[in-house]
Amino acid sequence: MELDRIDVAILEHLQRHGRATTIELSEAVALSPSPSHRRVRMLEDAGIIRGYVAVLDQEKVGLPVNAFVTVKLSLHTDAALADFEHAIEACPEVMEMYEMTGARDYLMRVVAPDLVAFEAFLRGVVMRIPGVQSVESAMALKRIVYRTKLPLRRTGK
């Protein structure tokens, strides 16, 4: 699906104001409510809008620690990679995970209430997953930039 300027305007507005009503959205993008609503449904059906969430304050909910963890596996078979990925998907502490190029296989962002809980997660979960060869972690001192809004560019007319 190619995005036109109205689609991009809708997506930009919803990224900033996810709880916007159809009326508010239609006013923001200069389109009447019915076509605006139809476009949102099309964007949802196309999987461009995957869902709606509330962005929480990590510190206020008791999870101030951000750790970046790299993992190297001993085997690189499809089965070994899939097994590791499946095990990590079940861990709510892992907020993001990426398969990487280079010396490490995966990079994860892990949240925790404190260093004791982070160490328990690392030793009790990650390092016990079969096939994990080595793990390195780095603790974030403070967050400088955090975005949930993607920088959209129009692809169509």
N, C-alpha and C positions, 0 to 999 in steps of 0.2 A: 504494500500500500504506500503510495507516494503522499507525502504531507504537503498540503497547500498552506497559504498564509493563514487561513482561518483555523485549520487544524493546529498549526504551530501556536497561534494565539490562545486557543482553547487549552492546549497542553501547558503552555507557559503559565496561564492563569491558575489551572488546577494544581500545578506544582507549588505555587505560592499559597493557594487558598483551596485546599482539598475538600473543604466542607462547603464550598460555594453552592448556592442553590442554582437551579436552571435559570431563574430570572437574573441573578447576579452575574452568572457566567455570560448569558446572552447580552447583557448590557456591556460587559467588559470587552466582548469581541465584536460588538456592533452587529448582532444577528438576532433575529426573533427567537423566542424560546423553543418552538417546535423544531426548527432546523438545528438549533444548537444542541438540543437533547438528542436528536438523531445522530449527529456527528459524534457526540460523546459515546453513544452506544456502538457506533461503527468502530471507534478507536478501542473500545473495550473488547468487542468481538474479534478485532484484528490482533489482540494481545499487546497492543502498544501501551494501553493502560492496563496494568496487571492487577491493580488493587488500590485500596486507599488505606492509609495508616495514620496514626498519631505519632509524631516525632517526640520522644520523651527526653527529658534532661537526664543524662546518664548518671551524673553525680547525685541528683536529688532522689533517684530511685535506688541509691546505694551501690552503684557499680562504677566507682571512679577510676579504676585501674584499666588502662589500655596497654596490652602487650602485643608485640608483633613477633610471631613465631615462624621460623622457617624449619621445614622438615625435609630430610633426605631419606628416601626409601632404599632398601638393600636390593630389591627387585623392581624392574620396570615393565613387567608384563601387564597386559590389559587387566587381568584378574587382580593383580596386586594393587594397581592404581584404583580400580573400582572398589576393592575391599577397604582401602584406606579412606577413600572419599565417602563411602557409605557410613563408616564408623564415625567420621567427623560430622556428617550431616545430622547425626543424632545428638550432637553436643550443643546445647543452647548457648554456651559461653562463646562459641565461635560465631562472630558476627559476619565475617567475610572470609572466604578462602579462594585462592587463585592457584592454578597450576602455573608453574614458572619455567622459564628457560634458565640456563646457567647451572651453577653448582648445586643449587637446591631445587627440590621438586615442587614444594608448596610454600605459600606465604599465607598466614592467617592473622586476622585481628581478633584477639581474645579479650573479653571484658571479665572483670572480677571485682568483688567487694574489697579485697586487700591482697597483699603479696602471699600470705599464707594460703588463701583459697586458690590463687593462681598456681602456686607451687603444687598444691594437691591435685589440681586439674592436670598440670603438665606431667607430674610423676604417676599419678593414679589412672590417668586416661590415655593421654597422647603417647607416652613412652611405652605403654603396654599394648598398643595396637600392633599386631603381627606385621613384620616387615619394616618397621621404623628403624633406620640405621642411626640417625643422629637428629638432634633437635637443638636449635639455637633460638634465644629470645632476646628481645630488646624492649625495655620499658619506655613508654612515652612519658615525658616530663609534663608537657602541656599540649593541648590541641591548639593549633594555630588557625587552620582552615578546616571546616566541616560543611559539606554541602550534601543536600539530597536532591537539589534541582539540577537537572541535566542542561547543558548549554545547547539548546536546539537550533538547528538550521533547517530552513525550508528546503525540501527536495523536489517539490513539484511546482505547478503554476501558482 
